Amino acid sequence: MKKQHFLIIVLIILLLILAALLYLYLTLVRPSQRVVTPEIKGIKHLFSIYGYGDKPDQLLSRPHGVAVDKKGNIYVVDQYNDRILVFNKKGKSLFKFGERGNGPGQFTRPMGIAVSPKGRIYVTDRLQSKVLIFDSKGKFIKEFKVMMPLIPRVAHNKLYITTYGYVVIYDLDGNELSKWGRRGRDKGEFDFPNGIAIGKEGNVYVSDSNNLRLQALDKNGEVLWVVGKPPKDIWALERRFGLPAGLAIDENQKLYLVDAFHYSIRVLTNRGKELANLGGEPGDKPGQFYYAADIAYASNGVFIVSDKYNDRVQVIRITVE
C-alpha cells in the first residue's frame, strides 16, 4: 500500500511539472497572438461612448435617441437614466441635463432627440405623451402634449415627430402645422414608426417599424413609394427587414436604416433601391451591434449609432461602393 501511495504522489508531481512546463510554453515561448477586431465591410469604427466616466452612475443605460448639432456635438438620450448627455465630436463629455419625474421639464424614459440649427433641443417622452424643449445649454423652456411621441427630427425650419400611428409637423415653437396618416397597415398608415428622415427637397422618409417597411412621402404627405410590407405577425419569417428602426439621410440623399433585428445598417437610395446591408452578426465588438435603436448623420460619412443593448454609442464611418 505504501508503495502504491508513493507512486500516486510521484505521478501527481509529474503532472504538475508538465502543467507548469505547458504554461511556460504558452506564455513565454510561443509567440503571442494579437486579438484581431472583426472587420465589417463598409463600417469603420472610430470610437465608442460608454458614458462620461467609469462609475456605475456615469455609464449609459439603454441609450436610445441620438442627434448631432451643426458643430458636430453628439446628443444622447440616456433612456434608463432619464437624462440627456452631450459630447463633443471627439467623444469628450460637455454637459448633461434632465431628471426623472412627471413635472415640467422632467422625463420618464425619454426616447428621441433632435437639435435645431439655433441649438434648441427637442426631447420626446412617450410614456408621458409630451415633447420637451430646452435651450442649447439644457435649460428647460417649455413642453407640449403629443399622444405617444417617438422620434423627432428638425428640417426646413419645422419639427417632424413620429407617433404611435401618425406623423405630426410643428413649427419650432411646438404649434401644430399638419398631421399625416393614422395607425394601420395600408399605405400612408403607420404602426409605431421608430425612424424619420427629411430630404433636401422636402420628401419625408419613415421607418414604419411594426409594419416592417420603409415609406416615402412627398412634402404634402402623399405616398411616393413603399419598400417592405406588413407581416402576418411580428415574428413572421418572410420579411424584407428584421425590424426597421432609426433612420438618417446624408448630403447625397442616401438613406441609412438601422435594422435592429438583423443587427445591421441598410443603405438605400431616396427612391428605395437597396445599395448595401452592412453588418448582420450580433456582438459587442467595435462595429457590431446588439439591437441598435437610432442613427444620426454627422458629416463626411460619419454616423452616430445608439447601440442600445450594448449600452454604448458608436461613432462609425460608412462607405458604400
MOPEJO-V781139 format. One record per residue. N is the residue number from 1. SS is DSSP state (H for helix, E for strand, L for the rest). Layout:
BEGIN
n	ss
N	SS
N	SS
END
This chain:
BEGIN
n	ss
1	L
2	H
3	H
4	H
5	H
6	H
7	H
8	H
9	H
10	H
11	H
12	H
13	H
14	H
15	H
16	H
17	H
18	H
19	H
20	H
21	H
22	H
23	H
24	H
25	H
26	H
27	H
28	H
29	H
30	L
31	L
32	L
33	L
34	L
35	L
36	L
37	L
38	L
39	L
40	E
41	L
42	L
43	E
44	E
45	E
46	E
47	E
48	E
49	E
50	L
51	E
52	L
53	L
54	L
55	L
56	H
57	H
58	H
59	E
60	L
61	L
62	L
63	E
64	E
65	E
66	E
67	E
68	E
69	L
70	L
71	L
72	L
73	L
74	E
75	E
76	E
77	E
78	E
79	H
80	H
81	H
82	L
83	E
84	E
85	E
86	E
87	E
88	L
89	L
90	L
91	L
92	L
93	E
94	E
95	E
96	E
97	E
98	L
99	L
100	E
101	L
102	L
103	L
104	L
105	L
106	L
107	E
108	L
109	L
110	L
111	L
112	L
113	E
114	E
115	E
116	L
117	L
118	L
119	L
120	L
121	E
122	E
123	E
124	E
125	E
126	L
127	L
128	L
129	L
130	E
131	E
132	E
133	E
134	E
135	L
136	L
137	L
138	L
139	L
140	E
141	E
142	E
143	E
144	E
145	E
146	L
147	L
148	L
149	E
150	E
151	E
152	E
153	E
154	E
155	E
156	L
157	L
158	E
159	E
160	E
161	E
162	E
163	E
164	L
165	L
166	L
167	E
168	E
169	E
170	E
171	L
172	L
173	L
174	L
175	L
176	E
177	E
178	E
179	E
180	E
181	L
182	L
183	E
184	L
185	L
186	L
187	L
188	L
189	L
190	E
191	L
192	L
193	L
194	L
195	E
196	E
197	E
198	E
199	L
200	L
201	L
202	L
203	L
204	E
205	E
206	E
207	E
208	E
209	H
210	H
211	H
212	L
213	E
214	E
215	E
216	E
217	E
218	L
219	L
220	L
221	L
222	L
223	E
224	E
225	E
226	E
227	E
228	E
229	L
230	L
231	L
232	L
233	L
234	L
235	L
236	L
237	L
238	L
239	L
240	L
241	L
242	L
243	L
244	E
245	E
246	E
247	E
248	E
249	E
250	L
251	L
252	L
253	L
254	L
255	E
256	E
257	E
258	E
259	E
260	H
261	H
262	H
263	L
264	E
265	E
266	E
267	E
268	E
269	L
270	L
271	L
272	L
273	L
274	E
275	E
276	E
277	E
278	E
279	E
280	L
281	L
282	L
283	L
284	L
285	L
286	L
287	L
288	L
289	L
290	L
291	L
292	L
293	L
294	L
295	E
296	E
297	E
298	L
299	L
300	L
301	L
302	E
303	E
304	E
305	E
306	E
307	E
308	H
309	H
310	H
311	L
312	E
313	E
314	E
315	E
316	E
317	E
318	E
319	L
320	L
321	L
END
